[in-house]
Amino acid sequence: MNFEMTAEELAVVDSAEQVAREVIQPLAQHYDETETFCLASIKALGDLGCMGINLPEEYGGPGIGSLAMSRVVEAVAGACASTASAMTAHFLATDSILLGGTEEQKQEWLPRAASGELLGAFALTEPAAGSNPADMRSRAVREEGGWRVRGNKHYITNAKEADFIVLYVKTDAEAGHKGISAFMVPRGTAGITFSSPEKTMGLRGSTIYELALDCWLPASALLGIEGQGFNTAMAVLDRGRVEVAAMSLGIANAALQASLSWVRERQIGPKPLAAYQGTQWRLADMYAQLESARLLTMKAAARRDSGERFSLDSATAKLVAAECAGFITDAALQLHGGYGYSRDLPLERYVRDARILRIFEGTSEVQKIIISRALLDAAR
């Protein structure tokens, strides 16, 4: 499996890493403390062309592979996890169009989304349908010239800030997951009510909302083919789990690098903290887990570009990387002692931001179900 990147891909990664250091990282604490949407950082990524790194060139993307895309996501997450969350939520929306839309819809929406002109949101989750989208209760019923949509969506990232929402609802209530369809919902559509931003533990600059729906959509709003929404959403989440794994690497690496600096500077008695074997072993465990997660993420990214099925690879990478981020951020805070618990340092933010990684885009338990089913199917 080839993990090499082209010169063009390396240039994109280098540019993203520079913007992450110089523009995004200085704003991260402000977003967290004020709980305001990371608009300036998203704009900077749009100006750089990074809001379309998941898309092919024919739809406005830079034409880079998933390995390079993962490196960009990692760099952004290491600087500001909220910005990475808003960016990758946008990718879920544009991937929905890429994988499920008609050619006309792709041409209409994707180039402007790739340039940063438009921001997208992905509306799948509901209060009673999180890990199992087939349980969703939102409905779209045919009316003359279009559809009447009613229901609720929950925990939708970017929803109120978005220029369009890709909305998943049931068009056939009796068909289970085969009755789910997707719709394009432009900003300003009448009949959508947004809650106040949720008061979250972490990712406070990546706002999420509950949506109440009682709106009319024209027939042209149907994304692709009726009844194909579930398949589209599952394919999108396979891709998105590689991005969550990359986010996990970014947060975990930021915590590790902060720890390396801290233990060299912090004096405990006559010696720096780094001189003690307990510290050294903890650092070794952190590094070993990070590198293991990195290799799994790289494998999943490479498989994503191969054209082969990669559900097992993406689920494994997401599971291991998300759990790794939890372990490393907690270990880093422990190395910092009381200073790590203080909001004067970013460690406590890393811990809070990392916690959601084991929940969204499929909990760790859901990833284990995906992995075990794949293993059992292969054993047959």
Residue pairs with C-beta under 8 A, 6 or more apart in sequence:
1 299
1 302
1 303
2 302
3 67
3 298
3 302
5 13
5 65
5 67
5 68
5 71
8 62
8 63
8 64
9 64
9 65
9 67
9 68
10 68
12 49
12 50
12 53
12 62
12 64
12 68
12 72
13 68
13 71
13 72
13 75
15 48
16 45
16 48
16 50
16 71
16 72
16 75
16 76
17 75
19 44
19 45
19 48
19 50
20 75
20 76
20 78
20 79
20 80
21 79
23 40
23 41
23 44
24 41
24 44
24 45
24 76
24 79
24 80
24 83
25 79
25 80
27 38
27 40
27 41
27 80
28 79
28 80
28 81
28 82
28 83
28 205
28 346
28 349
29 346
29 349
30 36
31 37
31 38
31 41
31 80
31 82
31 83
31 204
31 205
32 82
32 204
32 205
32 349
33 204
35 197
35 199
35 204
35 205
35 207
36 205
37 86
37 161
37 205
37 206
37 207
38 80
38 82
38 83
38 86
38 205
38 206
39 161
41 80
41 83
41 86
41 205
42 51
42 83
42 86
42 87
42 90
42 116
42 119
43 116
45 51
45 76
45 83
45 87
45 116
46 115
46 116
46 117
47 116
49 62
49 114
49 115
49 116
50 72
50 76
50 87
51 87
51 90
51 113
51 114
51 115
51 116
51 119
52 59
52 60
52 61
52 62
52 94
52 110
52 113
52 114
52 115
52 116
53 61
53 62
53 64
53 68
53 69
53 72
54 61
54 69
54 91
54 94
54 95
54 98
54 239
54 243
55 61
55 94
55 98
55 110
55 113
55 114
56 63
56 98
57 63
59 98
59 106
59 107
59 110
59 111
59 114
60 110
60 111
60 112
60 113
60 114
60 115
61 114
65 301
65 305
66 242
66 301
66 302
66 304
66 305
67 298
67 301
67 302
67 305
69 243
69 246
69 301
70 242
70 243
70 245
70 246
70 249
70 297
70 298
70 301
71 246
73 84
73 87
73 88
73 243
73 246
73 247
73 250
74 246
74 247
74 249
74 250
74 253
75 250
76 83
76 84
76 87
76 250
77 83
77 84
77 246
77 247
77 248
77 249
77 250
77 251
77 254
78 250
78 251
78 253
78 254
79 250
79 254
80 205
81 202
81 203
81 206
81 247
81 250
81 251
81 350
81 353
81 354
82 203
82 204
82 205
82 206
82 353
83 205
83 206
84 247
84 250
85 157
85 203
85 206
85 247
86 119
86 157
86 158
86 161
86 205
86 206
88 240
88 243
88 244
88 247
89 120
89 121
89 122
89 157
89 158
89 206
90 113
90 119
90 120
90 121
90 158
91 239
91 240
91 243
92 120
92 122
92 166
92 236
92 237
92 240
93 113
93 120
93 121
93 122
93 158
93 162
93 164
93 165
93 166
94 109
94 110
94 113
94 114
94 120
95 235
95 236
95 239
95 240
96 122
96 166
96 182
96 223
96 232
96 233
96 236
97 105
97 106
97 109
97 110
97 113
97 166
97 184
97 223
98 106
98 110
99 232
99 235
99 236
100 182
100 223
100 224
100 225
100 228
100 229
100 231
100 232
100 236
101 109
101 184
101 223
101 224
102 224
105 184
105 223
105 224
109 118
109 164
109 184
112 118
113 119
113 120
113 164
117 163
118 163
118 164
119 158
119 161
119 162
119 163
120 158
120 162
120 163
120 164
120 165
120 166
121 156
121 157
121 158
121 159
121 161
121 162
121 164
121 165
121 166
122 156
122 157
122 165
122 166
122 236
123 153
123 156
123 159
123 165
123 166
123 167
123 168
123 185
123 211
124 133
124 136
124 153
124 168
124 233
125 133
125 153
125 154
125 155
125 156
126 135
126 136
126 137
126 138
126 151
126 152
126 153
126 154
127 152
127 154
127 210
128 135
128 136
128 137
129 135
129 136
129 137
130 154
130 155
131 362
131 363
131 365
131 366
133 168
133 177
133 180
133 230
133 233
134 176
134 177
134 180
134 230
136 151
136 168
136 169
136 170
136 180
137 151
137 152
137 170
138 149
138 150
138 151
138 152
138 153
138 167
138 168
138 169
138 170
138 213
139 149
139 150
139 151
139 169
139 170
139 171
139 173
140 147
140 148
140 149
140 169
140 170
140 171
140 181
140 183
140 217
141 147
141 148
141 150
141 171
142 148
142 171
143 216
145 218
145 219
146 216
146 217
146 218
146 219
146 221
147 171
147 183
147 216
147 217
147 218
147 219
147 221
147 222
148 215
148 216
149 167
149 169
149 183
149 191
149 213
149 214
149 215
149 216
149 217
150 213
150 214
151 169
151 213
152 210
152 211
152 212
152 213
153 159
153 167
153 210
153 211
153 213
154 210
154 211
155 198
155 208
155 210
155 360
156 165
156 208
156 209
156 210
156 211
157 206
157 207
157 208
158 206
158 207
159 165
159 194
159 207
159 208
159 209
159 211
160 194
160 197
160 207
160 209
161 207
162 187
163 186
163 187
164 184
164 185
164 186
164 187
165 184
165 185
165 211
166 182
166 183
166 184
166 185
166 223
167 182
167 183
167 184
167 185
167 213
168 180
168 181
168 182
168 183
168 229
168 230
168 233
169 180
169 181
169 183
169 213
169 229
170 179
170 180
170 181
171 179
171 180
171 181
171 226
171 227
172 178
172 179
172 227
173 179
175 227
177 230
178 227
178 230
179 227
180 227
180 229
180 230
180 233
181 222
181 223
181 226
181 227
181 228
181 229
182 222
182 223
182 224
182 228
182 229
182 232
182 233
183 217
183 221
183 222
183 223
184 221
184 223
185 192
185 215
185 217
185 221
189 215
189 217
190 215
190 216
191 213
191 214
191 215
191 216
192 211
192 212
192 213
192 215
193 211
193 212
194 209
194 210
194 211
195 209
195 210
195 211
195 212
196 209
197 207
197 208
197 209
198 207
198 208
198 209
198 210
200 208
200 356
201 352
201 355
201 356
202 349
202 351
202 352
202 353
202 354
202 355
202 356
203 353
203 356
223 229
223 232
224 232
237 361
237 362
238 304
238 310
238 311
238 314
239 304
239 314
240 361
241 300
241 314
241 315
241 317
241 318
241 361
241 362
241 367
242 297
242 300
242 301
242 304
242 314
242 317
242 318
244 318
244 321
244 322
244 357
244 360
244 361
245 293
245 296
245 297
245 300
245 314
245 317
245 318
245 320
245 321
245 322
246 297
246 301
246 321
247 357
248 293
248 297
248 318
248 321
248 322
248 324
248 325
248 354
248 357
249 290
249 293
249 294
249 297
249 321
249 325
251 325
251 329
251 350
251 353
251 354
251 357
252 286
252 289
252 290
252 293
252 321
252 324
252 325
252 328
252 329
252 354
253 290
254 346
254 350
255 286
255 325
255 328
255 329
255 331
255 332
255 333
255 347
255 350
255 354
256 283
256 286
256 287
256 290
256 328
256 332
258 332
258 336
258 345
258 346
258 347
258 350
259 283
259 286
259 331
259 332
259 335
259 336
260 283
262 273
262 335
262 336
262 339
263 272
263 273
263 274
263 279
263 283
263 335
264 272
264 273
264 274
265 272
266 272
266 273
267 273
268 276
273 279
273 335
274 280
279 335
282 331
282 334
282 335
285 331
286 327
286 328
286 331
286 332
289 324
289 327
289 328
290 324
290 328
292 320
292 324
293 317
293 320
293 321
293 324
293 325
294 321
296 313
296 316
296 317
296 320
296 321
297 317
297 321
299 313
299 317
300 310
300 313
300 314
300 316
300 317
300 318
303 310
303 313
303 314
304 310
304 313
304 314
311 370
311 374
312 370
312 371
312 374
312 375
315 362
315 367
315 370
315 371
315 374
316 367
316 371
318 361
318 362
318 367
319 364
319 367
319 368
319 371
321 357
322 354
322 357
322 358
322 364
323 358
323 364
325 354
325 357
326 354
326 355
326 357
326 358
329 347
329 350
329 351
329 354
330 351
332 340
332 347
332 350
333 340
333 341
333 347
333 348
333 350
333 351
334 340
336 345
336 347
339 345
339 347
340 347
340 348
341 347
341 348
342 348
343 349
358 364
362 370
